[in-house]
Amino acid sequence: ALVALTCLTMPLVFRLLRDNSIDRAASELSYPFYLVHYLVIALLEQTLEDAPPALMLSCTLGATLLLWVVAIRPFRKFTPKPTRSEPFVISPIPASIPALVPVQPDSTPQM
């Protein structure tokens, strides 16, 4: 029941958060965070024996922001801006397409 409720409410959540600046910033930083988190945590564990989780998180966020400012943001001007597309609508397939026209068993295709 919880899975079904989650599936039914996700379109509403996406619609409500699509113009949210916090959500946009989190999505911009999620991939750089993924790239650096293991490296930062491994370095902290080698350097400090008992590194507190808050230190690991703050160092990972700092490295994420540094990576974003130095390596990602400068190249954004070379990539095309995303556009908001029209909603996906399935239109009926016209019967004039030869591959979709039903063939009678006793008829032969005409060329």
N, C-alpha and C positions, 0 to 999 in steps of 0.2 A: 504494500500500500504506500509506503514511503517513497519507493522508487517511482511508482506511477505518479504520485503527487509532485515529485521533483521534475519528472519529464514534462508534466503538464504546465508547471509554473516557470520553467526555464525561458520560454519565449518572452514572457512578461518581464522577467528579470533583465534579460538582454535589452529589451526595449526601454526599460526605465534607466538603465546604466549606460546607454550608448553614448550619451553626451557628457558623462561624468568625468571630470578632470582627474580625480583620484584613480578611477578605473583605467583611464587612458595611460596615466603614468605607470601604474602597476603592470600594464601589458607591455609598455615600452621597456621596462627594466627586468621583466621575467626571464628573457633569454640570456642577457648578460649575467644575471644572477646565477642561472643554471651553469653557465660557462665557468664562472670563477669560484663557486662555492666549495667544491671539493679541494681545489688547490689551496684556498685560504685556510680551510679547516685542517688540512694535512700539514701546512706550514706551521700553524699555531700549535698543533699537537706535538710536532717535533721540537718546537722552540720552548713552549711552556708545557710543563707536565700536566697541570690541572687548569687548563684554560676554561674560564667560565663560559657558558653558552651565550650570555649577553655580549661578551667580548667577541666571540666567533661571529655572531650575527652582525654586530656593528662593523667589524672589519670586512665581512663579506659585503655588506651594503656599501661601505666606502670603496671597496675594489670594484663593485658593480657600477657605481656612479663614475668612478675614474675611467673605467672601460667605455662607458657610454659617452662621456664627454670627449675622450681622446680618440676613440676608434669608430664609434657608431654615428654620433651626431654630425661630424664633419662630412660624412658621405651621404647624408639624407638629401642634400641639395641635388645630387646626381640621380636619385631614384624618383620615379613618377609618383605623384600624389595619388593616394587611393581615392576613388570616387564612389559615391553611394549609388549602388546599382538599383535598378528597378526590381520589384519583387518577382520571384521566379513563378511563372504561370505556365502550366502545361496546357498547350492548345491542341485541339483535335488535329489528327494527321489527315490531310486531304486524301481522298480515295484516288486521286489522279496519279499517285506515285505507283509505277508499274509493279514494284516488288510487293506492294501491299494489297494489290487487287486480287481478290480470290479467283483461283483458276478452277474451272469446272473439270471434272475428271475426264469427260469425253472430248474436250476441246483441245486443240493444239495452239500453241502460241503463234501469233502472226508477226512477221517481221516487216 
